[in-house]
Amino acid sequence: MKESPISASEINRFLHCNYQWYYEKTYGIKELKKLKKQLLEDIGYEPSGDGQSPIMRGLAYHANFGKWYYAKLFYKAFKFAAILAFFIFCLLSL
């Protein structure tokens, strides 16, 4: 079996989710979609039209994650600046 070279987008996909990359590489996307469709039929799942598709939930999650990421980053920077100011004040007051 001839191995295909790994592209930059494949490396990015591996870094994002190595399990997904492995299964796509091993089984192929068509086979995975067929297995997913069969699984959903077996459990009787029918997608609802209320806007809660996986892509919409994922977009909402990442939008919320980004908002809190910058708030946490600002908090860490503020805490570092406060500690640094405290040490400078202690050194100058000696």
Backbone as numpy.savetxt, mean C-alpha at the origin, in Angstrom:
# Nx Ny Nz CAx CAy CAz Cx Cy Cz
12.16 -24.21 -20.12 11.32 -23.04 -20.12 12.20 -21.80 -20.12
11.95 -20.91 -21.04 12.74 -19.69 -21.16 12.20 -18.64 -20.21
13.09 -18.08 -19.40 12.70 -17.04 -18.44 12.74 -15.69 -19.14
11.74 -14.87 -18.86 11.73 -13.52 -19.43 12.45 -12.57 -18.48
13.06 -11.53 -19.02 13.76 -10.58 -18.15 12.75 -9.81 -17.29
13.22 -9.36 -16.16 12.36 -8.62 -15.24 12.46 -7.13 -15.57
11.30 -6.50 -15.76 11.26 -5.09 -16.11 11.16 -4.23 -14.85
11.29 -2.93 -15.04 11.20 -1.99 -13.92 9.80 -2.00 -13.32
8.77 -2.14 -14.15 7.41 -2.17 -13.61 7.18 -3.44 -12.80
7.84 -4.53 -13.18 7.73 -5.76 -12.40 8.40 -5.62 -11.04
9.53 -4.94 -11.01 10.21 -4.70 -9.74 9.33 -3.84 -8.84
8.69 -2.83 -9.43 7.79 -1.97 -8.68 6.62 -2.78 -8.13
6.06 -3.67 -8.95 4.94 -4.52 -8.51 5.40 -5.45 -7.39
6.62 -5.97 -7.48 7.16 -6.85 -6.44 7.32 -6.09 -5.12
7.82 -4.86 -5.20 8.01 -4.07 -3.99 6.69 -3.67 -3.36
5.67 -3.46 -4.20 4.35 -3.10 -3.68 3.70 -4.28 -2.97
3.72 -5.45 -3.59 3.14 -6.65 -2.99 3.82 -7.87 -3.61
4.76 -8.44 -2.86 5.52 -9.55 -3.43 4.67 -10.80 -3.63
3.63 -11.00 -2.84 2.75 -12.16 -3.04 1.99 -12.05 -4.36
1.46 -10.85 -4.62 0.74 -10.65 -5.87 1.67 -10.89 -7.05
2.89 -10.38 -6.98 3.85 -10.57 -8.06 4.11 -12.05 -8.28
4.31 -12.80 -7.18 4.60 -14.22 -7.29 3.45 -14.97 -7.97
2.23 -14.73 -7.51 1.10 -15.46 -8.08 0.85 -15.09 -9.53
1.04 -13.81 -9.88 0.89 -13.42 -11.28 1.96 -14.08 -12.13
3.17 -14.16 -11.60 4.27 -14.77 -12.35 4.07 -16.28 -12.49
3.55 -16.92 -11.43 3.39 -18.37 -11.43 2.18 -18.82 -12.25
1.01 -18.21 -11.98 -0.23 -18.68 -12.59 -0.68 -17.86 -13.79
-0.33 -16.61 -13.85 -0.79 -15.74 -14.91 -2.07 -15.03 -14.51
-2.29 -13.86 -15.07 -3.43 -13.03 -14.68 -4.75 -13.68 -15.10
-4.79 -14.29 -16.28 -6.05 -14.90 -16.75 -6.50 -16.02 -15.81
-5.55 -16.86 -15.40 -5.88 -17.96 -14.50 -6.34 -17.44 -13.14
-5.69 -16.39 -12.64 -6.08 -15.82 -11.35 -7.48 -15.22 -11.41
-7.80 -14.54 -12.52 -9.14 -13.98 -12.66 -10.18 -15.08 -12.72
-9.85 -16.18 -13.41 -10.78 -17.31 -13.50 -10.99 -17.92 -12.11
-9.91 -18.09 -11.35 -10.04 -18.64 -10.00 -10.84 -17.72 -9.08
-10.62 -16.42 -9.20 -11.37 -15.46 -8.38 -12.85 -15.51 -8.72
-13.17 -15.56 -10.02 -14.57 -15.62 -10.44 -15.23 -16.88 -9.90
-14.51 -18.00 -9.97 -15.05 -19.27 -9.46 -15.27 -19.21 -7.95
-14.32 -18.62 -7.23 -14.45 -18.50 -5.78 -15.65 -17.64 -5.40
-15.82 -16.50 -6.10 -16.95 -15.63 -5.80 -18.28 -16.31 -6.11
-18.32 -17.11 -7.16 -19.54 -17.86 -7.47 -19.81 -18.91 -6.40
-18.75 -19.57 -5.92 -18.92 -20.61 -4.91 -19.47 -20.06 -3.60
-19.04 -18.87 -3.21 -19.52 -18.32 -1.95 -20.78 -17.48 -2.12
-21.22 -17.28 -3.36 -22.46 -16.58 -3.62 -22.35 -15.06 -3.50
-21.19 -14.53 -3.76 -20.99 -13.08 -3.66 -21.45 -12.40 -4.93
-22.24 -11.33 -4.75 -22.63 -10.50 -5.88 -22.26 -9.07 -5.56
-21.51 -8.42 -6.43 -21.08 -7.04 -6.12 -22.27 -6.10 -6.05
-22.21 -5.18 -5.09 -23.29 -4.21 -4.93 -22.95 -2.95 -5.72
-23.93 -2.19 -6.04 -23.73 -0.96 -6.81 -23.67 0.27 -5.93
-23.26 0.14 -4.67 -23.25 1.27 -3.75 -21.93 2.03 -3.73
-21.06 1.82 -4.71 -19.80 2.54 -4.76 -18.73 1.95 -3.87
-18.94 0.78 -3.33 -17.98 0.16 -2.44 -17.18 -0.92 -3.15
-16.84 -0.66 -4.39 -16.01 -1.61 -5.12 -14.62 -1.60 -4.51
-13.85 -2.64 -4.73 -12.50 -2.68 -4.16 -11.64 -1.48 -4.55
-11.78 -1.00 -5.79 -10.96 0.13 -6.22 -11.35 1.39 -5.46
-12.66 1.59 -5.21 -13.10 2.78 -4.49 -12.66 2.72 -3.03
-12.75 1.54 -2.41 -12.28 1.39 -1.03 -10.78 1.62 -0.95
-10.04 1.12 -1.95 -8.60 1.31 -1.97 -8.22 2.78 -2.13
-8.92 3.49 -3.01 -8.63 4.92 -3.20 -8.93 5.70 -1.94
-10.03 5.37 -1.26 -10.37 6.06 -0.02 -9.32 5.77 1.06
-8.86 4.53 1.14 -7.86 4.16 2.13 -6.57 4.94 1.91
-6.11 4.98 0.67 -4.85 5.65 0.39 -4.96 7.16 0.55
-6.12 7.74 0.26 -6.30 9.17 0.48 -6.24 9.47 1.97
-6.88 8.65 2.78 -6.87 8.83 4.23 -5.48 8.59 4.79
-4.78 7.59 4.29 -3.43 7.27 4.74 -2.49 8.45 4.50
-2.56 9.05 3.32 -1.69 10.17 2.98 -1.93 11.36 3.88
-3.20 11.61 4.20 -3.52 12.75 5.05 -2.89 12.58 6.44
-3.03 11.42 7.03 -2.47 11.18 8.36 -0.96 11.02 8.33
-0.42 10.59 7.22 1.03 10.46 7.09 1.71 11.80 7.28
1.21 12.82 6.62 1.83 14.14 6.74 1.60 14.75 8.12
0.46 14.47 8.74 0.23 14.96 10.10 1.23 14.33 11.07
1.46 13.03 10.93 2.43 12.34 11.80 3.84 12.85 11.54
4.16 13.09 10.28 5.48 13.61 9.94 5.69 14.99 10.54
4.68 15.85 10.49 4.76 17.18 11.09 4.93 17.06 12.60
4.21 16.16 13.23 4.31 15.96 14.68 5.73 15.52 15.07
6.30 14.60 14.31 7.67 14.15 14.61 8.67 15.29 14.45
8.52 16.10 13.41 9.43 17.23 13.19 9.28 18.24 14.32
8.05 18.51 14.75 7.82 19.45 15.84 8.42 18.94 17.14
8.26 17.64 17.41 8.82 17.04 18.62 10.35 17.13 18.60
10.95 16.84 17.47 12.41 16.94 17.33 12.88 18.36 17.57
12.18 19.35 17.01 12.57 20.75 17.18 12.43 21.17 18.64
11.40 20.69 19.32 11.21 21.04 20.73 12.32 20.44 21.59
12.69 19.21 21.34 13.78 18.58 22.10 15.10 19.28 21.83
15.35 19.62 20.59 16.57 20.33 20.22 16.62 21.70 20.89
15.50 22.41 20.90 15.45 23.72 21.56 15.69 23.58 23.06
15.16 22.53 23.67 15.37 22.30 25.10 16.84 22.07 25.41
17.51 21.26 24.60 18.94 21.00 24.83 19.78 22.25 24.61
19.45 23.04 23.62 20.18 24.29 23.39 19.97 25.23 24.57
18.73 25.31 25.04 18.45 26.16 26.21 19.25 25.69 27.43
19.33 24.37 27.63 20.09 23.83 28.78 21.58 24.14 28.64
22.11 24.04 27.45 23.52 24.32 27.23 23.84 25.80 27.43
22.95 26.68 26.99 23.17 28.11 27.14 23.00 28.59 28.57
22.21 27.88 29.35 21.96 28.31 30.73 23.04 27.79 31.70
23.98 27.02 31.24 25.06 26.54 32.12 25.99 27.60 32.51
